[in-house]
Amino acid sequence: MLDRIQHHVENRDDGRFYVIEGKEYELESVTTNLRVINSPELNDWRVKHGRELSNQMRDEGGAIGTMVHDAGLRLFNGEGYGSFEWSLMGFPTPADERVRTATVGLELLRREKNLSQGDAELFVWSEKYMIGGTLDKVQIYKQGDGLVADILDWKTSDRIYFKAWLQLAAYATCFTECYGIPVRRIIPVRLERGPRVLPIVDGKPVRKPRYELGDVITVDGVKVARQYKEGPEITAAFDAFMHALELGRYIKSEGGRY
């Protein structure tokens, strides 16, 4: 397993920042910076549901995502998920099954893709670009005389949005700077949450865990599935991230916010 970098997190109104032990400066969070990119789908969703309800749904969805990540860390630490004290993990409601369904989907992914234990929730950062973030899972492989890595990221949203590729490309750059291991692929993973209360079939509750790798885009009217990006695709996504990073820093330097 990889050595962990000691750091602490500072959450403020203007976003999330990281401080490395022994360093006097702070790092911008990769995901905080990506807020500078407009999200038309999110804007439409807010208009549809209204400010109060959309904020409530956003906070609930964020809590579910946080708990799934916590469960994923325990899962890849070899603690399993069946013995979780779910009531202690802060369910939005005691009867809420969405965290459990997504976590079972994560276990399904672990088994089907033969993912190794360890190297989950791994903090990485770049002194060159002054950014940082936490990887959900790094999978290391031998390639020739060296090593390569795949970076996976859990999403509990209804789809994978394009900003996920920019996020993971930035993580890939940080990871290689920290550990000297090139990244082969970046892979966003959507975990199905399912309903809050499980349906009952033949007197038994039915859970349907599933996961999806990557996203689906339309090219010339044809839907194309992309499970991962690799090579030049990662470079192109990181270039796009850097444009967002520079724009965000300019906005802040002018006294603006996003």
N, C-alpha and C positions, 0 to 999 in steps of 0.2 A: 504494500500500500504506500501511497505517496505521503511525504511529510506535510503536515498542515501548517499553514502560515498564521501566526498569532495576530489577531486584530480585534477591533471592536467596532460596533455599528452606531452611528448617530442618526436618528430619524428627526428631521426638522420639517417645518412648513414648506421649505423649498426643495425637499426631497431627502433621499438617503445618501449618507456619506460614510466612508470607511477610514479608519485610522490604523496604520500598521504599527505594531510595537517597535519602539526605537526610532520611529520616523516623526518628524515634526509637522508634516503636511497631511492634508486629508485628500481622499480620492473621491471623485464623482461616481455614483452608481450608474452602471450601464443602463439599467431599466429606467431610472429617473430621467436621464438625459433623453431617452427616446420619447418622452412625453411631448417634445417639441414637434413631433410629426403629427399632423392632423389625422384624426380617425373618423371619417364620415359615418362609418357603421355605428360607432359609439355615439356620435352626435344624434343620429336618427333614433337610436335606442333611447336616449335620454328624452328626446322630444316625445316619443311614443308613450313613455311611462311617467313622465313628469319628474321634476327635480327630487321631491321627497322620496317617492317610491324607487326611483333609479338609484339614489344614494343608498337606500336600505338594501336593495338587491346587490349593489356593488360591494358593500361591506360584508354581506353574507357570503357572496361568492369568494371574496378575498379570504374570509375565515376558513371556508372549505378548502381553498387552495393551500393555505398555510398548514392546515391539519394533514392534508394528503402528503405534503412535503415532509412533515414531521414523521408520519407513518412510513414514508419511503426511506428516510434515514434509518429508522429502526429495522426496517425490512432488510436493507443492504448491510446493516451491521450484524445480521444473522439472528435477530431477535424474533423473526416471524411476525405475523399480524394477527393470528387467531387468538393469541393470549392478551391482546391489548385491553386495557381498561378504558374502553371507548368513552365511558361517562366522564373520565378525567381529562379527555382531550378537548373538552369544550365544545361539544356539538352545538350548532345553532339551536336545535331543539333535541330533547332526549330521543325522539322517535326518528330523527333524520338519518336516512340510510345512504346519503350521497357520498359521504367520506368513505364508508366501508366499501361501497360499490367501486369507487375509483381506486381504492387501495388493492382490492382483489384484482382489478384490471392490471395494476402495476405488478402484482405477483405473477399474473399470467404472462406479462411481457418478460419478466425476469426468467421464467422457466423456458418459454418458447425461444427466446434469443440467447439463452445460456449466459446471462449477465453475471459477472463475478461479484462477490461480496466486497465491501469496502469502497473507498473513493466516492462516497456520496456526500452531497452538501459540502462541496470543496470550494473554499474561497480562493480566488485568483485575482491578480492585479497586474497593472502595467505601469512601471515608473516612466516609461517613454511617453505614454499618452495620459497618464494620471487618471486612470479609471480602474474600477474594480467591480467584482460581482461574485455570486455564488453559483457554482455548477451543481445541477441536480445529480448527475452521474457521469463519471469518466470511465470508459472501458479501454483498457490497454491491450494492445496486440503486438506480437513479435512480427517484424517484417524485415526479411534479410538479416543483416547483422545488427539491426537496431529495433526501435519501438515506434509505434504510431498509436494515436488515440482517437476514439470516437467520443463526442460530447453529446449527451442526451439531456433533454429538458422537459419536465412534466408540465402539461397545461390541462386545466380542468374547465376551460371555456367551451363554448359550443362549436368552435372551429379554431384552426390555426391561422393567425393573422400574419401578414407579411413581415411585420416588425420583429417577429420571432427569429427570422433568419439573420437580421442585423444584430440582434442581441447575442445569438450564438456565435456569429462571426467575431464579435468583439471578445467574447469569452475565449474563443479559440486562440486569438492573438495573445490574450493575457496568459492563458495556460502555457503556451509555448515559451513565452518570456520567463515564466516562473520555473518551469520544469525542464525546458530544453527538448521537449518531445513534440514533434509535428502532429498536427491534427489531420486525420484522414477524412472524417465526415462529421457534419453537424446534423443532429436529428431531433427535431421537436416531436414530442409524443402527446397526443390528445387522449386523456383518460375519460371514458364515459362516466358521468356522475349518476345518471339514472334519476328516478323519482325520489322525492323526500320520503315517501312511505311506499314500501314495496307492494306490488299487486299480489293478490292471493289467488293461486290456481290449485284446484283440487285440495283446498284446505291448507296449502303451504305457501309461504312467501317466496316469490321468484325474483332472484337477482340475475341480471344479465351483464356481467362485466365484459368490457371490450376496450381495445385501444386502437388508435390509428397513428401511423407514422407519417410525418410530413403534412403536406397540404394538397389541395387540388386547385389547379388554375385552368382557365379556358384559353386555348390557343387556336385561333382560326375557327372558332365555333366548336372545338373539340375539347372535352375535359381531359386534363392530363394530371395524373397523380405523381407527386414528387416526395419520395420517402426521405430523402436527405440531399444535402449539397456537399460537394467535394471539390478539391483543387481550385481552379480559377473561379468557380462559383462562390467559394468562401471569400476569396480575395475581393471579388466584386461587391459582395454583401458588406464586407468590412469597409470598403471605400465609401459606400453609401452611409454606413454608420458614422464615419469620420466627418462627412458633410453635415450630418445632424449634430454631431458633437461641436463642430466649429460654429454652426448657427446658434446653438444653445448658449455657448460661451459668449458670443457676440451680443445676443439679446440681453444676457445678464450684465455685461459690461456697460450697456446703455441704460441700465436701470430697469429693464423690463423683466417680465416673468412669463412662464408658460406652464 
